[in-house]
Amino acid sequence: MKAFAHDLYTYPLPPGHRFPLAKYRLVREGAAAVGVAVADTRVASRSELLLAHSEPYLDRVEAGAFARREELALGLPWSPGLVERARRSVGATLEAAEEALTADVAANVGGGTHHAFSDAGRGFCVFNDVVVAVRSLRGAGRIRRALIVDLDVHQGDGTHAAFLADPDTFTFSVNGFRNYPFRRVPGDLELDLDDGAADDRYLDGLARLLPQAIARARADVCFYLAGADPYEGDRLGRLALSIQGLSERDRLVRNALARAGVPVCVTLAGGYANPIEDTVRINLTTLRTFASPSSRGDRAGSAPPSPAG
């Protein structure tokens, strides 16, 4: 499987900041061992970013003209490096989506920035990579219908808002109910879980609803946000999935999409475990799972791949 990365472009953060910037480099360094070839990505152009964002918002991002409340909502201090890296994160999803249409699967070693709205960045998300990619592929005549399977623990409010009136994009998510964002935007199909929900509750709900999402979407491509933050050791997650449970989640998604013949662009989305190595291990297991041949069994059959690390 081929993946695209933007980790060589970095930006300053205050000491002790909870955004795990080092994760992306560590995942890239481990990718070859799990069967993933990683390439540096390109910059998303302004015209591509305008597929998801308003001109006034892009102007403020480029100029660093955020009001204090905007920077607080984003959760990251503005810098030229932040803008460069955010543009390359979108570029990675654009390249991975194109690759997925020809190779059936590809990944962005990052991405999944689903809290970014047309006119605002929020929750560590400057630009919405998946919205840009869906509209780019559609505008180029490469796809008509898209499915978004968002298994980051936080609801993808920015993505839902972008596709609220779009009948050709179907959004499915499994969310921590009492977690961020606290003002929700409805998706097409959602499962909300209480704090502390563990493997069985999560996987049973996913196994029940994912086939419905695939059938209703009738998609030409799927964007899978494989968040590591449902993990029991995640600082911001509040659910209680084990590493093995997250591995089974990924296999379930992979197998269901393969049976339906839907290409998939994987993005790694959020993950805030302490130690950071747990998030890296989860991300590498996701990449290994999608780099491996699919099987017919969702929750039965062979054991999950051994986590890296």
N, C-alpha and C positions, 0 to 999 in steps of 0.2 A: 504494500500500500504506500502511496505517496502522500506526504504531508507538507505543509507550508508553515514557516515560522517567521516571527518578527522580533525575537528576543535579543538580537544584536543591537537593537535600537532601544536605549533605556532613558530614564529620566529620574531626577532626584526626588526622594521622599524624606520626610522628617524621620528622625530616629524613632523606632518603635511603631511606625505606621503599620496598620493591620493588613494592608494590601500585599499579597505574597509575590512581589515582583520577581524574586529569584526562582520561583517555581518554573517559569517558562524555559529558562536556560537549563535547569536540571532535567526537565522532560525531554528537551531536545537531545541532551547528552545521553539519555537512556534509550532513545527511540530506536536506534539501529539494532539494539539487542532484542527488541520485540518485533522485528521484521518491518520497520517503517523507515523509508528513505525520506529525509527532511531536506527541503530546499528553502533558501531565502526567498522572501516574497517581494512583490512590488508595492508601490504606493498607490492607493486608490486616488483617482483624480477628483478634482472638485466637481466635475460634471457627474461622476458616479455618486459622490456623496450627496449631491442634490436630489438623487432618486429617493432619498430617505429624509433629508433635512432641509430646512428653509435657508434661504440666502442670509437673512439677518443672523441666524444662529451660526452658520459657518463663518461669517464675518467676525463675530465675537470670539469664536474659538481661535481663529487664525491670529487675531490681534491681541489675544489675552485680555479681552475686555469683559470679563465676567464680573457681575455684581457679587458682593460677598455671599449673598444667599445662594447664588448659582454654584459657586465653588463649594459651599457647604453641602449642597444637594448632590454634587458630583462626588465629593469625598476624596478628591485628589487635588493637589495644588497645581495650578497652571504652569506650564513651561513649554518652550519650543519642542523639547524632547517628547513631552507627553503628546503633543499634536502629531509629530512625526510617527510615533509608535502607534497611535490610534489609527492613523491613515493606513499604516502597513498591516494592522490587524484586520481591517476591512479588506485590504488587498489579498490577504491570505485566504479569507473565506471566498472571495471571488475566484481565486485560482483553484481552490479546492472544489468548489462547486462545478467549475468547468471540467476538472479532472474526473469528478464523480460521474458526470454524464457519459464519459467515454470508458471509464474503468470500473464503474458500478460503485466504487467507494473511494473516498479521499478524506483528508482531515486538515483542519487548521489547529496547530499546536497552541491554541489560545482561542480567541473569539467567543461568540455567544454573548455579546454585549447587549442584552435584551432590555435593559432599563433606559436606554437612550430613546428619547422622543424626537419628533420632528424639530422642535424648537428648544430642546433642553437636554443636557446630559445629567444622569442621575446614577447613584449606586455604583460608582467606579466605571461607568459606561459613557464614553464620549460620543461615539458614533454607533449606530445599530447596523452591524455587519450583515446580519441575515436579511433585514429589510432591503438593504442595498443589493444583495446578491439575488434575491427573488426577483426584484424589479429589473435588474440588469439582464438576467437570463430571459425573462419574459419579453423585455424590450427588444432583445436580439432574436426573438423567435425560437429560442432553444427549449422553452417549456411553456405550458399554459397553466397547469395546476401545480401547487406546491403544498406539502405537508410540513409542519413544524412540530417536532416532538421535543418538548422542553422539559427535561428532567433535572434541571437546576432546582434547588429547593425553594428559591424565591420566584414568585410569579413574574413572568415576562411582560410587565405592564406596558413598556414602550412598544414591544412587538405587537401585542394585542391591539393597542391603539392604532397602529399603522394599518392593520389588516381588518379592523372592525367592520368596515363596509365592503370588504373584498371577497366576493363569493368564490374566487378561484384559489384562495389560500386558506387552509384549514389549520387551526392552532389547537394542539393538545398538550396539556401540562399536568404534572403532579406536583403539588405545592405544599409547603408547610403553612398551615392555615393562619397561625398567629405570628407569622414572620413578616419581614419586609417584602414588598411595599405594603404600607398600612392603608392606602387608598387604592383599591383594585380596579383593573379594567377587565371586563369579562372576555374570556376566550371562547372558542367553539365547544370544547370539551375539556373539563377540568376535574381533577380529584384533589380535594383539600384534606390534609392529614393533620391530626392533632400532634402536639409536642410529644416526643418519645416514641412515635410510631416506628416499628422495627421491620425486619426483613419480610416476615409473612404478610403483614398488613399491606405493606408497600407493593410487594410482588404480586399478591393476589389481585389488588386493584389494577395494577399495570397490565397483567395478563388478561383481565376482563375487558378493559377499555381500549387498549392499543389496537386490537383487531377492528373495533368499531371505528376508530379514528382513520385507520388505513382504508377501510371500505368506504367511508364517507368522503374522504379526501380525493380518492381516485387520482393520485398525484403522479406527476412526471419525475419528481425528485423530492427527497426528504432532507430537511436540515435537523440534525439530532444534537441537542444541547446536553452533553453528558456531564452535568455538574457533579463534582466530587463532594459537594456540601451537604447531601443527605447523610453523610457519614456520622457515626456516633461520636467521633472525636473532633468534629468540626466546631470551631468557635462561634460561627454564625448560623449554624444549620438547624439545631433544635430537634432534629429527628435522630433515629438511632439505628441506621443501617450499618451492618458489618461490611468489611472489605469484601468478603465472599458474596454478601447480598448484592453489593454494587456490581460485582463481576457478573452475577446472574442476571441482574437488570440489563446490562449491556448485551449479554447473549440473547436475552429475550427480544430486545429491540432488533438486533442484527438478524436473527432468524426470521422474525415476522416480516421484516422488510424484504429479505431475500426471497421468501416464499411468494410475496406479492410482486416481485420483480421491480421494486422501487429502488433506484440508486440513492445513495446516502452520502451527504456531506456532514462529517462529524466535527463539532466544535467542543472544546473542553469546558467552557463556561467557568463557574465559580468553584472555589475550594479554599478553605481557610483553616486547615487542621494545624494543630501544634503538637508534635513537630511537623514542619513542612514536608518532611520525607513521606508522611502518610498520604498527603495529597498527591505527591509525585507518584507514589506507588499505585494509587487509584487511577490516575491519568494514564500511566503506562499500561496498566491492565486493560483499560478501555481501548487504547491503540492496538494492543496485541489482539484483543478480541475481534476488532474489525479488520485486522490484517489477516485473520485466520479464516479458512473456509467455513461457511455456515452449515448448520445441521438442521434437521427437521424438528428436534425436540426443544421445547421452550424451557420447561422446568424439570425435565427428566433427561436421562441419558448420561453423557460423559460428564466428568467433573470439570469445574471451571479451570481456566488456565491459571498456573501458579503466578501470583503477583510478583512483579519485579522488585528488586531492592533487597 
